[in-house]
Amino acid sequence: MATRYKIPGVYIEELSKFPPSVAEVETAIPAFIGYTEKAEKNNVSLINVPTRITSLMEYEQYYGHADKETGISVNITDTYDIYGKITRVVTAPKPASKSRYLMYYSLQMYFSNGGDTCYIISVGNYSGGTPIKSDLGTNGGLAILEKEDEPTLIVFPDASGISTAADFYDLYKEALIQCNNLQDRFTIIDTFNQVSGFAETLRTNFNLDTNYLKYGAVYYPWLKTTLPYIYDDCDVSISHTEETPPSRTINYDACKLNDSEIVTNTELYKLIKLELGKLMVILPPSAAVAGIYVRVDRTRGVWKAPANIDVMQVLGPDKKVTNNEQENLNVHSTGKSINAIRSFSGKGTLIWGARTLAGNDNEWRYISVRRFFNMVKESVKKSAGWAVFEPNDANTWNKVQGMIEGYLYQKWQEGALQGAKPDNAFFVKVGLGLTMTQQDVLEGRMIVEIGMAVLRPAEFIIFKFTLQMIES
């Protein structure tokens, strides 16, 4: 209401000449849904409670550590030559069976690759033995995540432990459906297994259309990390064999690493620990990829494709992907692209793909394009809240238009939008007869049209060489 003046005198009013501004939302805040050793903060349970953390130390404080491996064994073989000189060989074979709970190791990879703020949704502890889809999906952790506004990435570290491919991919389909409904988040997807035909199994099970597939990206293969397995000495079995000439073998009863006879033998204990330290965890790549998303968004911007980026704390991919193999993964007749992670001499292990599952769609083919649109839509939506119930007239329209144009101009200056001039990079339209009819105005609808020429990655760099003939 206009100010009413009742007393003679001089009055000063401050007039705002600047339009409202857009406050940009965070682009890379993952939500990790899975199982934890514990879930407690200040004696209050955190089971099925989304909790924001910023470091691995904070995770350990509330959620504990990894599920300790119980299938680890060590073989010690002592061989004597004819002079009585001993040769000792200590080996620690890969465990035949490993824990299916990978949340803790995944958080280690996330923070090692540039991650910071994230959400943890613990759906239970390690007592069940096997992750269950209903705990993680729309009947469990995913349904709880839907109520949270801040997370922008969905990661399931324990999904690989689900027993069937159908349940595994159904879980990710539920995540893609949530992304489509909310339009403010993106799903990072692992592969169910790495056996022959895994790509066909994946493409068959993702029987969704582009409206859903554009909200997710798949990465293959798994990663050989530099993270050692976590175990208790009392759970490590020791087999000690002594071979003496000519061929007599003495097999001692199996004991444990915490046995006093081994612990007091400092040299032997160190040898065993050295071999056990060579057992490295193999992990699905989604958590490391989430950390890389955070790193790229922070250093380059969400419009930079998260590809040709090195993966930290890894020895390399668990499977080698050749050029011929990647052709079928990256570009396929179904359009369902799978991003390869590859090792290159002198460069290390790199993410070598930048496509969403909608790999043949000209609009939503690239991860960076989809996530940039997510950011702009969510930022504009939240910043335009002031206009609700304002007069639906030219004054309000101009303010909204100025607010959005100012924001997109800034993005153009930062290099997120293509075009030599702002007019080539974006447009914002609002007005009667332009985006709205008189009926729209009468019914309280203010319609704004926004167009953006989003920067796309140069996926294929082509150099054409010609042998030039001498002319003189």
N, C-alpha and C positions, 0 to 999 in steps of 0.2 A: 504494500500500500504506500502511496506517495506520502512524503513527510508533510505534516500539517504545521504551518507556522502561525503562532498566536501572539507572540510577543515581538514588538519592533526590535530590530537589531540586525547584525551581520551574521550570516550562516555560511559554513564551509561544508561542502560535500566532496567526497572522494569518488571519482568515477572510474570504473574498470574499463580499460581500452583493449585489454588482451583477452583472447579467447581462452577457455579452459584448456588444459593440457592433458595428454595421454600419459598415464603412468604405466610403463611397460612391465608386463608380468615376467616371472622367471620362466625360462624355457626348458631347463634340464634338472628336474627334481624327481628322481626315480622313487617308486614305491616297490620295495622288495617284499614279496609275499611268500612265506615258507615257515619252516620249523626251526626252533631254537632250543638250546640247552635249557634255558630258563627264560622267564619273561616276568620281570618284577622291578618296580621302581618305588623306593620308599615303602616297602612291604605291601604295595598294591599291585595286583596282577595286571600284566600287560597283554595277556592272551586276547587276541582279536581287538586290540586297542591300537589304532594307528599312532605311531610315536615318531616324532621328528628328531633325528640325530645329526651330528656334524663330524663325527670322527669314529675311528675303529675303537678307540679307548672307551668312548661313550657306549658303543654297541656292546663291548665286553662287560661293561658295568651292569647293563640292564639285561642282556641276553646270553652272556656266557661265551663259551668257545665252541669248537667243533665237536661233532660226535666222534669219540675216540675209536680208532681202528682196533679191531680185535683179531684180525686174521693175518697179522704180521709174524713172520718167522725168520730166523737167521740160521744159516748152516756154517759150521766151523769144521774144516778138514785139516788135520795135522798129518803131514807126510814126512817120514824120516828116510834119509838116504843111508847108504851102507856105512857111513862114518858116524851116523847118529845125529846128523844135522837136521834140524826141523824146518820144514817149509809150511807156513800157516796160510790158509786161504779162507777168507770170511766173505760170504755172499748173503745178500738179502733179496730174495726173489720178490717180484711184484705180488701183492696179496691177491689170492684167487677170488675173493669176494670183498667188496668195499662198502662202506656205509653209503646209503643213498641220500643222506642229508648233507647238503652242500652250502647252506646259507652262510656259515662263517667264512669258509674259504672264498666264497663269492664276494663277500664284503671286503676281504683283504684285496682282491683283485680290483674291485671298484675304486677303493681309495688309492691304490697304487697307480691307477691309470688316470688320475685327475679328479676323481669324485670328491664332493664335499657334502652338502646338505642332501639328506634323503629321508624317506619314511620306511619304517619297519612295521610289518603286520605279521606278528607271530600267531600261527594257527594251532600251535601245540608244541610238545617237546618230542624227544627222540624215541619215546617208548613204543611207538607203533611199529617201527621197523621199516615201513614203506610209506612214502607219500601217497595221499589219496586225493583224487581230483575234487571230490566234494568238499574237502577241507579248504582247497585253494580257490575254487571257482565261485560261481554265482550263488552257491549255497554257503559260502565261507568267506575267505579273505577278500575275494574280488568284490563281493557285495558290500563289504565294509568300506573298501576303497572308494566305491562310487559316491559315498557321502563326503569325501574329502575333496576340497577345491584346489589345493596347492600342487599336488603331484602332477607331473606331465609325462612321465614314462612308467610303463608297467614291466616288471621283471619277475620271473618265477625261477629262482635259483634251484629249487628242489623238483621242478617238473620232470626232469630227466629220470627221476626215480619212479614215476608212474608206470604201472606194469604193462599197459597196452598203448599202441599207437593211436587207437581211436580215442581213448580218454585223454591222452596227451594233447592231441590236436583240437579236441573239443574244448579243452581248457583255454587254449589260445584263441579259438573262435569266439568264446565268451568274452575274452578281453577285447577283441576287435569290435565286437558288437557294442561294448561299453564305450570304446573310443568313438565310434560313430554316433552314439546317442549324445555324448557329452561334448564331443568335438574340441576337446582341450588337452588330449593326451595321445600317446603313441606307444605301441607295444614292440619290445625287442624280443625276437623269437629264436629259440634254439631248435635244433633238429632232434628228433626222437632217438635215432641211433645213426651209426655211420656205416652200416652194412650196405652191400650192393643193393641198389634200388631204393635207397632212402629218399631220393628226390621225387620219384614217382609216388611213393607213399605219401609224402608231404603234399604234393600237388593234388592228389586224389582226395585227401581228407579236408583240404581247405576249399570246400565247395560253397564259397561265398562270392558275391559280385564285387565289383570295383569299389563301390561305396564303403565297403568294409576293409577290403584288402589294402587300400591306400593308407590305412592307419597302422600298418605293421611292416617290419623288415626282418628277414631271416638271415642268420649267419652260420657259416660252416667252414671248417670243421671245429671240433673241440680243441682246447689248448693244453699243451704240456707246460705247466707252470713251474716256477721255481719255489713253490710253497711245499714244505715238507709235511708229511702226514703227522697228525697229532695222535699220540698213543700213551699208554701207561707202560712202564717197564714190566709190570707184573703181567701184562697181557702179551708180551713178546715171547714166543717159543724159541728155545735154543736147541739145536741138534748138533752134537759134537761128535765127530768121527775121527778116530786115530788110526792111521795106516802105518804098519811097520813091516819091514822086509821079512820074509819074501812077499807075502800077500795077505798077512793077517790083519783083519779089520776088527776094531773094537767099537761097538756102538754103545754109547752111554745113554742112559735114560734122559728124555727131554726135560729140560729145566726152563726156568724163566730168567729174563734179563735182570731181574731184581734179586736173583739168587746170590747169597753172600760169597760163594766161591767165584762168581764172575765179577761182582762189584769190587771185591778186594784185589782182583787182578787188573790193575789200572790200565796196563797196556792193552790187554784183550778187550776190556770195556770200551776203551777209546776206539779200537778197530771196529767193534760192533756198531757203536754210535756213528762212526764215519760212514759205514755202509748203509745204515738206516737213513742217514741224512740224504742219501742219493735217491731215495724213493720220493718222487715228486707227484703231487696231485694233478690229475687230468680233469679239467673243468669245461662245462659248456661255456661258450664265449659271451653270453648276454651281459653278465655283470661287468666284465672288462669293457665291453662296447658301451655300456651305460656311462662308465667313467670317462671314456673317450668323448662321448657326446658332451658331457659337462666341460671337459677340457677345451674342445673345439669351440663351443658356444662362448666360453669365457675369453678365449684368446683371439678368435676370429669372428665369431658371430654365428647365429643359428642358420644363416643363409649359406655358410660354408659347408659343403658336403663332408660328412665325417668319414672320409676315405683317403687313401694314401697317407694314413696316420699310423705311427708305430704303436704296437701293443707292448706295454711294459710288463716286466716280471714274468716273462715266458721264455722257454727254451725254443719254442716253435709250435707250429700247428701239429696236432696229433696225426693228421693225414696230409699227404702232399697232394696239392691240386695243380694239375698241369694246365697249359693254355687250352688244350683241346677239351679237357673236362670242364673248365670254367665257361667255355662257350655255351654249353648246355645248361649250366647253372644260371648264368647272367641273362641270357636271352633265350626264351623258350616259347613255343607256340601257345602254351596256356597263359602266358603272360606272368606267371608266378615266378619271380626272380629270386635267386638265392645268392647272397653276397659271400664271396670267398674271402678267406683269410689265408694269406700266403707268405712264405719266406723268400726273400730275395738276397742274393749275395751282396754283401756290403751295405745293405739297407736294414736288415732285420726282418721282423715279422710285421706285416702291414695289413690293414683292412683294405681289400682290393675290390670293393663294390659299394655302390651308393644308391641302390634301388629299393623301392618298396615292393611289397608283394604284387602290386598292380604294375608290373614291369613293362607292360605294353601300352599303358595309358599315357597319352601325350601330356595330359595335365598333371597327373599325380605320380609320374614315374619315379621321381627322385625324392629321397628322404628329406633333403634340405628344403625343398619347395613345400612339402606337406607340413613340416614343422614350423616353417616361417609363417605360413597362413594361420596355423594354430595360434602362434604368438600374437599376430596382428589382430585376429578376431577376438581373442580373449582380452587383449589390452584395450581395444576400442570398446568392447562390450562393458567392461568394468568402469572405464573412464566416462562413459556416456550416461551413467546412472543419474547424474544430476538433472538430466533433461526430462526424466519421467515426471509427468504432471505439470511441466512447464507449458506455457501457451504454445499451441501448435501453429506458430506463425513464422514469418520471415526472419524475425530477430533470433528466434531459437535455432532455426535452420542454419543461419549464417554462422552462429557460434559453433554448432556441431561441425559444420563443414570446415571452418577455420581450424578447429581442434584437430580433426583428422588429417587435414592437409599439412599442418605443421609437423605432425608426427611422421607422416610418410615422406615429407621433404627431408627430415633428419635421416630416415632410413636410406633415402637416395644418396645423400651426402656420404653416408658410411659405406656405400657400395653394395647395398642389399638389392637395389632395383636397377634394372637396365634402362638406358636411355641417355642421350646427350643432354637433354633438358628435362626438367621435372614434368613437363607436359607429356613427354614420351614415356615417362616412368610410371605414372599413376594418374588416376582421376578420382574425384569425389563429387558426386552429384546428389542434390537434394532440392526439392522445390515443387510447388503446385504446377501441374502440367509438364513437369520434367520427370519426376519419379513418383508423384502422387496425383490421384484424382481428387475432385471435390468430395467424393464419397469417402475416400481414405481419411481426409482431414476431419470430416464430420464424425467418423468412427474412431478418431483419436490415434490414427496410425501415422507415424513419421517414418518414411522410407528413405534410406540412404543407400546409394549404389557406390561401391568402391571397386576400382580395377587396379591391378598391380602387375607390372612386368618384372616378375621375380627372377633373380639371377639363377641360372642353371649351371650345373657343373660341366666342364669340358671332359666328357667321359671318354671320347675317342679323339686322340691327338693324331692328326694325319699330316705327314710331310710327303710332298711329292717331289722326287728328285728326277732331273733330266740330264742326260749327258749332252752337254753343249759342244757342237762341232766348231773347230777353229775357223774363223772367217777371214783371217788375213795372215 
